[in-house]
Amino acid sequence: MNTETTTHTPGPWHGRNNPDFRSREVFDPNGWRVADCRTTKNYEEEEANARLIAAAPELLEALDLTLHSLENWMAIADEEDRRDYDDEAVAKARAAIAKAGGK
């Protein structure tokens, strides 16, 4: 992962219930709250939001590694192998990584 541009709270993150507020929160490894997933809708939605947010650092790292591997493969692949290359998927991956980095 491109750590020199990573400014978010390091993971892994985990979700847990906050019974005082009947909400789901996400915390970093040191116990600092990263997100409060309280909504006006329902607990199942809060739970789903907390799981997605808690997975964000690992998802970003996996996407970054996958994109890096694909770009390395593209640099050495022959024309026939590159024909199934998906420019849109790569563009979306780059955009998501940039968005996560605040760009």
Backbone as CSV, one residue per row, in Angstrom:
resi,resn,N_x,N_y,N_z,CA_x,CA_y,CA_z,C_x,C_y,C_z
1,MET,0.838,-1.178,0.000,0.000,0.000,0.000,0.881,1.239,0.000
2,ASN,0.431,2.276,-0.612,1.183,3.510,-0.715,1.098,4.261,0.610
3,THR,1.941,3.891,1.553,1.841,4.415,2.910,2.227,5.877,3.032
4,GLU,3.021,6.402,2.112,3.413,7.793,2.269,2.254,8.755,2.044
5,THR,1.169,8.304,1.414,0.008,9.170,1.234,-1.153,8.788,2.145
6,THR,-0.960,7.795,3.013,-2.021,7.370,3.903,-2.048,8.278,5.122
7,THR,-3.169,8.975,5.317,-3.293,9.871,6.458,-4.444,9.465,7.373
8,HIS,-5.179,8.423,7.032,-6.288,7.998,7.877,-5.777,7.252,9.110
9,THR,-6.668,7.075,10.067,-6.337,6.326,11.275,-5.984,4.900,10.894
10,PRO,-4.838,4.397,11.332,-4.452,3.027,10.962,-5.463,1.997,11.466
11,GLY,-5.648,0.944,10.681,-6.517,-0.165,11.061,-5.728,-1.211,11.800
12,PRO,-6.287,-2.332,12.088,-7.665,-2.664,11.734,-8.665,-1.951,12.640
13,TRP,-9.839,-1.702,12.087,-10.924,-1.097,12.831,-11.924,-2.179,13.191
14,HIS,-12.696,-1.942,14.205,-13.728,-2.900,14.596,-14.963,-2.150,15.094
15,GLY,-16.111,-2.754,14.895,-17.362,-2.161,15.342,-17.789,-2.761,16.664
16,ARG,-18.506,-1.959,17.446,-19.100,-2.489,18.666,-20.323,-1.651,19.036
17,ASN,-21.178,-2.264,19.811,-22.407,-1.598,20.239,-22.107,-0.551,21.300
18,ASN,-22.869,0.524,21.280,-22.852,1.509,22.357,-24.256,1.502,22.949
19,PRO,-24.476,0.725,24.018,-25.828,0.591,24.566,-26.384,1.901,25.117
20,ASP,-25.510,2.839,25.513,-26.002,4.120,26.040,-26.770,4.911,24.990
21,PHE,-26.353,4.799,23.751,-26.991,5.553,22.676,-27.707,4.656,21.673
22,ARG,-27.742,3.361,21.962,-28.342,2.384,21.050,-27.798,2.597,19.633
23,SER,-26.486,2.648,19.537,-25.854,2.863,18.241,-24.709,1.884,18.057
24,ARG,-24.168,1.885,16.875,-23.028,1.048,16.516,-21.888,1.991,16.204
25,GLU,-20.725,1.760,16.817,-19.574,2.623,16.605,-18.406,1.811,16.075
26,VAL,-17.462,2.508,15.456,-16.269,1.875,14.901,-15.057,2.483,15.594
27,PHE,-14.140,1.601,16.031,-12.970,2.029,16.799,-11.682,1.549,16.148
28,ASP,-10.600,2.303,16.396,-9.285,1.893,15.918,-8.682,0.898,16.916
29,PRO,-7.477,0.377,16.637,-6.875,-0.620,17.532,-6.614,-0.106,18.953
30,ASN,-6.501,1.219,19.114,-6.240,1.794,20.427,-7.517,2.162,21.181
31,GLY,-8.661,1.879,20.578,-9.928,2.166,21.238,-10.501,3.546,20.964
32,TRP,-9.864,4.297,20.072,-10.396,5.609,19.706,-11.510,5.446,18.681
33,ARG,-12.587,6.181,18.882,-13.730,6.078,17.963,-13.395,6.715,16.623
34,VAL,-13.620,5.962,15.569,-13.405,6.427,14.204,-14.723,6.919,13.610
35,ALA,-15.820,6.239,13.953,-17.126,6.594,13.389,-18.246,6.190,14.328
36,ASP,-19.311,6.960,14.289,-20.547,6.643,15.002,-21.595,6.398,13.930
37,CYS,-22.110,5.194,13.893,-23.020,4.800,12.824,-24.487,4.939,13.221
38,ARG,-24.777,5.839,14.124,-26.156,6.072,14.542,-26.944,6.681,13.380
39,THR,-28.098,6.127,13.138,-28.974,6.645,12.091,-30.371,6.818,12.669
40,THR,-31.229,7.365,11.881,-32.628,7.488,12.302,-33.456,6.351,11.728
41,LYS,-32.799,5.409,11.086,-33.542,4.342,10.413,-33.681,3.111,11.287
42,ASN,-32.693,2.248,11.282,-32.831,1.022,12.068,-31.466,0.446,12.423
43,TYR,-31.491,-0.422,13.421,-30.247,-0.999,13.918,-29.550,-1.846,12.867
44,GLU,-30.299,-2.580,12.041,-29.673,-3.429,11.016,-28.861,-2.576,10.042
45,GLU,-29.368,-1.393,9.718,-28.626,-0.501,8.829,-27.375,0.027,9.522
46,GLU,-27.492,0.378,10.793,-26.315,0.820,11.550,-25.254,-0.269,11.571
47,GLU,-25.690,-1.501,11.805,-24.776,-2.651,11.843,-24.060,-2.811,10.502
48,ALA,-24.806,-2.721,9.399,-24.217,-2.863,8.061,-23.246,-1.720,7.775
49,ASN,-23.607,-0.504,8.148,-22.717,0.639,7.947,-21.432,0.477,8.751
50,ALA,-21.563,0.025,9.995,-20.387,-0.167,10.844,-19.461,-1.233,10.270
51,ARG,-20.033,-2.322,9.749,-19.184,-3.373,9.150,-18.432,-2.832,7.946
52,LEU,-19.118,-2.059,7.104,-18.469,-1.503,5.915,-17.368,-0.522,6.302
53,ILE,-17.656,0.358,7.238,-16.647,1.325,7.671,-15.466,0.619,8.329
54,ALA,-15.747,-0.373,9.168,-14.662,-1.095,9.838,-13.759,-1.818,8.843
55,ALA,-14.314,-2.238,7.725,-13.526,-2.946,6.706,-12.755,-1.990,5.791
56,ALA,-13.019,-0.695,5.867,-12.443,0.267,4.932,-10.920,0.209,4.826
57,PRO,-10.161,0.173,5.920,-8.695,0.130,5.757,-8.225,-1.109,4.992
58,GLU,-8.821,-2.271,5.297,-8.424,-3.504,4.590,-8.875,-3.473,3.138
59,LEU,-10.059,-2.915,2.875,-10.531,-2.806,1.494,-9.623,-1.898,0.677
60,LEU,-9.234,-0.770,1.258,-8.343,0.156,0.560,-6.998,-0.500,0.272
61,GLU,-6.452,-1.181,1.259,-5.170,-1.859,1.056,-5.277,-2.940,-0.020
62,ALA,-6.346,-3.723,0.021,-6.535,-4.783,-0.980,-6.688,-4.198,-2.376
63,LEU,-7.442,-3.124,-2.506,-7.622,-2.500,-3.818,-6.305,-1.931,-4.334
64,ASP,-5.554,-1.288,-3.453,-4.266,-0.722,-3.841,-3.303,-1.817,-4.309
65,LEU,-3.235,-2.910,-3.553,-2.355,-4.026,-3.932,-2.800,-4.679,-5.244
66,THR,-4.099,-4.847,-5.399,-4.633,-5.456,-6.622,-4.334,-4.588,-7.838
67,LEU,-4.558,-3.288,-7.699,-4.273,-2.373,-8.806,-2.785,-2.379,-9.143
68,HIS,-1.940,-2.356,-8.131,-0.489,-2.388,-8.351,-0.079,-3.673,-9.093
69,SER,-0.647,-4.808,-8.672,-0.337,-6.087,-9.331,-0.793,-6.081,-10.779
70,LEU,-1.985,-5.559,-11.025,-2.510,-5.507,-12.398,-1.644,-4.603,-13.269
71,GLU,-1.246,-3.466,-12.736,-0.404,-2.555,-13.513,0.957,-3.192,-13.822
72,ASN,1.519,-3.926,-12.874,2.778,-4.643,-13.133,2.585,-5.703,-14.211
73,TRP,1.483,-6.438,-14.131,1.195,-7.467,-15.139,1.029,-6.833,-16.514
74,MET,0.310,-5.698,-16.571,0.085,-5.030,-17.858,1.403,-4.588,-18.501
75,ALA,2.365,-4.242,-17.681,3.656,-3.785,-18.205,4.411,-4.902,-18.914
76,ILE,4.128,-6.162,-18.557,4.866,-7.263,-19.177,3.994,-8.180,-20.034
77,ALA,2.683,-7.980,-20.002,1.777,-8.864,-20.749,1.876,-8.589,-22.245
78,ASP,1.646,-9.648,-23.017,1.635,-9.444,-24.467,0.252,-8.972,-24.913
79,GLU,0.161,-8.572,-26.184,-1.066,-7.998,-26.753,-2.275,-8.905,-26.567
80,GLU,-2.121,-10.178,-26.807,-3.250,-11.109,-26.693,-3.768,-11.188,-25.264
81,ASP,-2.869,-11.226,-24.294,-3.283,-11.291,-22.893,-3.972,-10.004,-22.443
82,ARG,-3.569,-8.878,-23.015,-4.131,-7.588,-22.604,-5.493,-7.316,-23.200
83,ARG,-5.971,-8.131,-24.107,-7.241,-7.816,-24.780,-8.431,-7.820,-23.824
84,ASP,-8.343,-8.551,-22.727,-9.437,-8.580,-21.758,-9.251,-7.545,-20.644
85,TYR,-8.249,-6.719,-20.766,-7.974,-5.673,-19.786,-9.164,-4.728,-19.724
86,ASP,-9.616,-4.416,-18.543,-10.796,-3.583,-18.351,-10.379,-2.183,-17.908
87,ASP,-10.328,-1.248,-18.859,-9.934,0.128,-18.556,-10.872,0.777,-17.543
88,GLU,-12.162,0.474,-17.647,-13.133,1.079,-16.735,-12.899,0.618,-15.292
89,ALA,-12.626,-0.658,-15.109,-12.374,-1.178,-13.763,-11.130,-0.533,-13.155
90,VAL,-10.093,-0.388,-13.951,-8.856,0.233,-13.467,-9.098,1.706,-13.140
91,ALA,-9.841,2.397,-13.989,-10.150,3.809,-13.735,-10.955,3.969,-12.453
92,LYS,-11.913,3.081,-12.224,-12.717,3.141,-10.992,-11.851,2.848,-9.767
93,ALA,-10.946,1.902,-9.881,-10.053,1.586,-8.768,-9.166,2.780,-8.449
94,ARG,-8.604,3.392,-9.470,-7.743,4.566,-9.246,-8.546,5.717,-8.623
95,ALA,-9.764,5.919,-9.099,-10.613,6.986,-8.565,-10.976,6.730,-7.102
96,ALA,-11.283,5.494,-6.766,-11.645,5.164,-5.385,-10.460,5.364,-4.453
97,ILE,-9.266,4.962,-4.890,-8.063,5.139,-4.084,-7.779,6.629,-3.904
98,ALA,-7.921,7.397,-4.966,-7.712,8.849,-4.880,-8.730,9.495,-3.951
99,LYS,-9.983,9.085,-4.043,-11.031,9.621,-3.173,-10.728,9.330,-1.711
100,ALA,-10.294,8.125,-1.434,-9.945,7.743,-0.060,-8.768,8.566,0.448
101,GLY,-7.904,8.974,-0.460,-6.743,9.789,-0.093,-7.017,11.272,-0.080
102,GLY,-8.266,11.675,-0.353,-8.629,13.076,-0.320,-8.285,13.853,-1.575
103,LYS,-8.119,13.106,-2.678,-7.754,13.784,-3.938,-8.950,13.873,-4.859
